[in-house]
Structures are given as C-alpha cells and as structure tokens.
Amino acid sequence: MIPIGVFDSGYGGLTVLREIRRHLPEYDYLYLGDNARAPYGPRSFERVYEFTLQAVRRLFDMGCPLVILACNTASAKALRTIQQRDLPHLFPPAAGETLPSRRVLGVIRPTAEVVGSLTHTRHIGIVATQGTVSSRTYELEIAKLSPDVVVTAQACPMWVPLVENHEFDSQGADFFVQRDIQRLMQADPLIDTIILGCTHFPLLLNKVRAYAPAHVRLISQGEYVARSLGDYLHRHPAIDQPLTRGSSVRYLTTEQPASFSAAATIFVGQPVEAEHIDL
C-alpha cells in the first residue's frame, strides 16, 4: 500500500482528513496524531520543527510519498524549513524531475489562495493558536497573493483545550468564543471574512457563527485543502500515479489508542480504531 500521509499534533487534522476523503475517496490514507506531545501551539519554532520532521520521516518510512501537514502550527513553524532544507537533501529528485522525490504540503497556502476572492471589504480576520498568530505566516502568504487585503489575527489559546477535552458545546466554550470573536471584531469592524486558522476549530463552528456578525463569512480549511490536494495530484503525476486506491484509512497515535479512538470518532463521525506508534 502506498498511502497519502496526514499529520497533526492531535485530533484537529481529522477535520481536514474528513474533507480530503470526501473529495478524494478512492485513495488510501495514513493518519498520524502526535497526541502525546500536543498541543504544539505554545511550543517554540525549533521544537515544532523537530517534532514535525520526526513525524514526516516516520510517514515516509511507512510508504507515504506525500504528507499533508493538517496542522496550522506545523505548517507555520516547520513546513518551509522541511520543504527547502530537508527534502532536497534527504530525498533528491528522481531522474527527469526537479522536485524532491518525497513531498510535504501544508494547510495555510490553500486557504490564502482563496480568501482574496471571498472578501468584499478586503478586511479579513484569523482566529488561531498563539503559535500560528506569532508566526505571521497567514499575513505573509495572503500578502503575496492579495496584497490589498488587511489581515487581523486573534490568538485563541483556550479553543484547542476546549475541543481536546470535549467541551466544545459547553457554556465555557460560549464564554471564550464570544470573548475572542468580540476582540477580533473590535480590532477591525470592517472584517467580513474569518478564517478558522486551526484544524480543531471546525468543532466550534456553531459557537463562532453564533457570536460573529451575521454578515461575516466563516472559512473552514478542510474543503479548500482537499480541493488544492486534488489539483496538486493532477499536476504532479509522478506523485499521483504510484498512490494506491483502496479507499482505506489507518489511524496512528503517540498516545493511548483507546483514548484517541474515542475522541477521533467525534471528529470523523464514524467509529475509529487507532494503533499506537512511537516517534
């Protein structure tokens, strides 16, 4: 089996995997959640890079020629270094190719590519982890593609713990979501589009919708990442053709499999049986 690898620091990437499988159901997938070391958001660039590279190399070792970093923090803090420094050295291009023989893609670029066409006021907001906000990766990527768009980011440090502890439908979630959305809109009342810049946040979508102004459009990343992946595979047959198409998915976690399976079932919407793996 030659699957597509999907990596996240925990559960959030499952929301991306769900959309990828909905758009590209024929492929085989291997999901790896580094739950034992989550969350990544508060960690340094160096530590996130170290952990992410370990996971990526493990997925490569398990037969994945392509890995999706379904984690905004990893995409912000590790993707560029892995793409530019590690892959050309570790996996040089095959004969007739110019790109490394193994590839890693993130979730920020696909979102940045579409947001310019979705905003009318040219003012957008981003809710994300502190790590993603501090990296300013969204601002940089959006500026390359839509330089006239004004970006305002709001760190939401409590949102991931709420989701990870299955409190995303609680009154506590209401308090923190309302507070952070109000802070974002007060910082820039012209915002008409909000990116949910963490793959955990789709589970809080109903809360965000309740407290965001009615005219504001909310963007979950999964759909756009899935479409971008489909386009990428179409444009890179050397990566696409060897991928096996058995419509299977295998789940790996660095934490206790039973705990992961129970939580993952909520994200995926169907029963999950995970296996333990060490990095």
For each residue, the residues with C-beta under 8 A, 3 or more apart:
1: 28 63 244 246 248
2: 28 63 64 65 242 243 244
3: 27 28 29 30 63 64 243 244 248 250
4: 20 27 28 29 30 64 66 67 68 229 243
5: 29 30 31 32 56 59 60 62 64 66 67 68
6: 13 16 17 20 29 30 31 32 67 68 70
7: 13 31 32 33 34 52 55 56 59 67 68 69 70 71 74
8: 11 12 13 14 16 31 32 33 34 69 70 71 74 199
9: 12 13 33 34 35 37 38 39 40 51 71 73 74
10: 13 33 34 35 38 39 160 164 200
11: 8 14 33 35 163 164 200 260 263 264 267
12: 8 9 15 16 70 71 160 163 198 199 200 201 267
13: 6 7 8 9 10 16 17 31 33 70 71 199
14: 8 11 17 18 31 33 70 199 264 267 268
15: 12 18 19 199 200 202 203 220 222 267
16: 6 8 12 13 19 20 68 70 107 199 221 222 225 226
17: 6 13 14 20 21 29 31 70 249 268
18: 14 15 21 22 222 267 268 269
19: 15 16 22 23 222 223 225 226
20: 4 6 16 17 23 24 29 68 222 225 226 229
21: 17 18 24 25 29 249
22: 18 19 25 226
23: 19 20 223 226 227 229 230
24: 20 21 27 226 229 230 233
25: 21 22 247
26: 245 247
27: 3 4 24 243 244 245 247
28: 1 2 3 4 243 244 245 246 247 248 249
29: 3 4 5 6 17 20 21 248 249 250
30: 3 4 5 6 59 62 63 64 249 250 252
31: 5 6 7 8 13 14 17 249 250 251 252
32: 5 6 7 8 55 58 59 252 253 277
33: 7 8 9 10 11 13 14 38 251 252 253 254 255 260 264 274
34: 7 8 9 10 37 38 40 51 55 253 254 279
35: 9 10 11 38 253 254 255 259 260
36: 253 254 255
37: 9 34 40 51 254
38: 9 10 33 34 35 164
39: 9 10 42 43 73 129 160 161 164
40: 9 34 37 43 48 51 71 73 74 77 129 131
41: 73 129 130 131 132 157 160 198
42: 39 129 130 131 157
43: 39 40 47 48 51 73 131
44: 47 48
45: 48 49 77 78 135
46: 49 50
47: 43 44 50 51
48: 40 43 44 45 51 52 73 74 77 78 131
49: 45 46 52 53 77 78 81 82
50: 46 47 53 54
51: 9 34 37 40 43 47 48 54 55 74 279
52: 7 48 49 55 56 69 71 74 77 78 79 82
53: 49 50 56 57 78 82 86
54: 50 51 57 58 279
55: 7 32 34 51 52 58 59 279
56: 5 7 52 53 59 60 67 69 82 104
57: 53 54 60 61 90
58: 32 54 55 61 62 277 279
59: 5 7 30 32 55 56 62 64 67
60: 5 56 57 63 64 65 67 91 102
61: 57 58
62: 5 30 58 59
63: 1 2 3 30 60
64: 2 3 4 5 30 59 60 67
65: 2 60 101 102 103 239 242 243
66: 4 5 102 103 104 105 239 243
67: 4 5 6 7 56 59 60 64 102 103 104 105
68: 4 5 6 7 16 20 104 105 106 107 225 229
69: 7 8 52 56 74 75 78 79 104 105 106 107
70: 6 7 8 12 13 14 16 17 107 199 225
71: 7 8 9 12 13 40 52 74 75 107 199
72: 75 76 107 108 128 129 132 197 198 199 221
73: 9 39 40 41 43 48 76 77 129 131 132 198
74: 7 8 9 40 48 51 52 69 71 77 78 79 106
75: 69 71 72 78 79 106 107 108 109 137
76: 72 73 79 108 131 132 135 137 138
77: 40 45 48 49 52 73 74 131 135
78: 45 48 49 52 53 69 74 75 81 82
79: 52 69 74 75 76 82 83 104 105 106 108
80: 83 84
81: 49 78 84 85 86
82: 49 52 53 56 78 79 85 86 87 104
83: 79 80 86 87 104
84: 80 81 87 88
85: 81 82 88 89
86: 53 81 82 83 89 90
87: 82 83 84 90 91 100 102 103 104
88: 84 85 91 92 93 100
89: 85 86 92
90: 57 86 87 100 102
91: 60 87 88 100 101 102
92: 88 89 100 101
93: 88 97 98 99 100 101
94: 97 101 238
95:
96:
97: 93 94 101 238
98: 93
99: 93 103 236
100: 87 88 90 91 92 93 103
101: 65 91 92 93 94 97
102: 60 65 66 67 87 90 91
103: 65 66 67 87 99 100 236 239
104: 56 66 67 68 69 79 82 83 87
105: 66 67 68 69 79 109 228 229 232
106: 68 69 74 75 79 109
107: 16 68 69 70 71 72 75 110 111 199 221 225
108: 72 75 76 79 111 112 137 138 141 197
109: 75 105 106 112 113 141 228
110: 107 113 114 221 224 225 227 228 229
111: 107 108 114 115 138 195 197 219 221 224 225
112: 108 109 115 138 141 142 144 145 146
113: 109 110 116 145 224 228
114: 110 111 117 118 219 224
115: 111 112 118 119 124 142 146 149 193 195 219
116: 113 119 142 145 146 149
117: 114
118: 114 115 193 217 219
119: 115 116 122 123 124 149 192 193 217
120: 192
121: 190 191 192
122: 119 146 148 149 150
123: 119 149 150 152 188 190 191 192 193
124: 115 119 142 149 150 151 152 191 192 193 194 195
125: 151 152 153 154 184 185 187 188 191 193 194 195 216
126: 132 133 138 151 152 153 154 194 195 197
127: 153 154 156 159 180 181 184 194 195 196 197 198 201 208
128: 72 132 133 138 153 154 155 156 195 197 198
129: 39 40 41 42 72 73 132 133 155 156 157 159 160 197 198
130: 41 42 133 134 155 157
131: 40 41 42 43 48 73 76 77 134 135
132: 41 72 73 76 126 128 129 135 137 138 153 197 198
133: 126 128 129 130 136 153 154 155
134: 130 131 155
135: 45 76 77 131 132
136: 133 139 140 153
137: 75 76 108 132 140 141
138: 76 108 111 112 126 128 132 141 142 151 153 195 197
139: 136 142 143 151 153
140: 136 137 143 144
141: 108 109 112 137 138 144 145
142: 112 115 116 124 138 139 145 146 149 151
143: 139 140 146 147 149 151
144: 112 140 141 147
145: 112 113 116 141 142
146: 112 115 116 122 142 143 149
147: 143 144
148: 122
149: 115 116 119 122 123 124 142 143 146
150: 122 123 124 188 190
151: 124 125 126 138 139 142 143
152: 123 124 125 126 184 187 188 191
153: 125 126 127 128 132 133 136 138 139 197
154: 125 126 127 128 133 180 181 183 184 187
155: 128 129 130 133 134
156: 127 128 129 159 176 177 180 198 201
157: 41 42 129 130 160 161
158: 161 162 176
159: 127 129 156 162 163 176 177 180 198 200 201 204
160: 10 12 39 41 129 157 163 164 198 200
161: 39 157 158 164 165 167
162: 158 159 165 167 168 170 172 173 176 204
163: 11 12 159 160 166 167 168 200 201 203 204
164: 10 11 38 39 160 161 200 263
165: 161 162
166: 163 263 266
167: 161 162 163 170 172 173
168: 162 163 173 203 204 207
169: 173 206 207
170: 162 167 173 174
171: 174 175
172: 162 167 175 176
173: 162 167 168 169 170 176 177 204 207
174: 170 171 177 178 207 210 211
175: 171 172 178 179
176: 156 158 159 162 172 173 179 180
177: 156 159 173 174 180 181 204 207 208 210 211
178: 174 175 181 182 207 211
179: 175 176 182 183
180: 127 154 156 159 176 177 183 184
181: 127 154 177 178 184 185 194 208 211 212
182: 178 179 185 186 211
183: 154 179 180 186 187
184: 125 127 152 154 180 181 187 188 191 194
185: 125 181 182 188 189 191 212 213
186: 182 183 189
187: 125 152 154 183 184
188: 123 125 150 152 184 185 191
189: 185 186
190: 121 123 150
191: 121 123 124 125 152 184 185 188 194 216
192: 119 120 121 123 124 215 216 217
193: 115 118 119 123 124 125 216 217 218 219
194: 124 125 126 127 181 184 191 208 212 216 217 218 219
195: 111 115 124 125 126 127 128 138 219 221
196: 127 201 202 204 205 208 218 219 220 221
197: 72 108 111 126 127 128 129 132 138 153 201 221
198: 12 41 72 73 127 128 129 132 156 159 160 201
199: 8 12 13 14 15 16 70 71 72 107 202 221 222
200: 10 11 12 15 159 160 163 164 203 204
201: 12 127 156 159 163 196 197 198 204 205 208 220
202: 15 196 199 205 220 222
203: 15 163 168 200 266 267
204: 159 162 163 168 173 177 196 200 201 207 208
205: 196 201 202 208 209 218 220
206: 169 209 210
207: 168 169 173 174 177 178 204 210 211
208: 127 177 181 194 196 201 204 205 211 212 218
209: 205 206 212 218
210: 174 177 206 207
211: 174 177 178 181 182 207 208
212: 181 185 194 208 209 216 218
213: 185 216
214:
215: 192
216: 125 191 192 193 194 212 213
217: 118 119 192 193 194
218: 193 194 196 205 208 209 212
219: 111 114 115 118 193 194 195 196 224
220: 15 196 201 202 205 223
221: 16 72 107 110 111 195 196 197 199 224 225
222: 15 16 18 19 20 199 202 225 226
223: 19 23 220 226 227
224: 110 111 113 114 219 221 227 228
225: 16 19 20 68 70 107 110 111 221 222 228 229
226: 16 19 20 22 23 24 222 223 229 230
227: 23 110 223 224 230 231
228: 105 109 110 113 224 225 231 232
229: 4 20 23 24 68 105 110 225 226 232 233
230: 23 24 226 227 233 234
231: 227 228 234 235
232: 105 228 229 235 236 239
233: 24 229 230 236 239 240 243
234: 230 231 237 240
235: 231 232
236: 99 103 232 233 239 240
237: 234 240 241
238: 94 97 241
239: 65 66 103 232 233 236 242 243
240: 233 234 236 237 243
241: 237 238
242: 2 65 239
243: 2 3 4 27 28 65 66 233 239 240
244: 1 2 3 27 28
245: 26 27 28
246: 1 28
247: 25 26 27 28
248: 1 3 28 29
249: 17 21 28 29 30 31
250: 3 29 30 31 275
251: 31 33 260 261 264 272 273 274 275
252: 30 31 32 33 274 275 276 277
253: 32 33 34 35 36 256 257 260 274 275 276 277
254: 33 34 35 36 37 276 277 278 279
255: 33 35 36 259 260 276
256: 253 259 260 276
257: 253 260 261 273 274 275 276
258: 261 262
259: 35 255 256 262 263
260: 11 33 35 251 253 255 256 257 263 264 272 274
261: 251 257 258 264 265 271 272 273 274
262: 258 259 265 266
263: 11 164 166 259 260 266 267
264: 11 14 33 251 260 261 267 268 272 274
265: 261 262 268 269 270 271 272
266: 166 203 262 263 269
267: 11 12 14 15 18 203 263 264
268: 14 17 18 264 265 272
269: 18 265 266
270: 265
271: 261 265
272: 251 260 261 264 265 268
273: 251 257 261
274: 33 251 252 253 257 260 261 264
275: 250 251 252 253 257
276: 252 253 254 255 256 257
277: 32 58 252 253 254
278: 254
279: 34 51 54 55 58 254
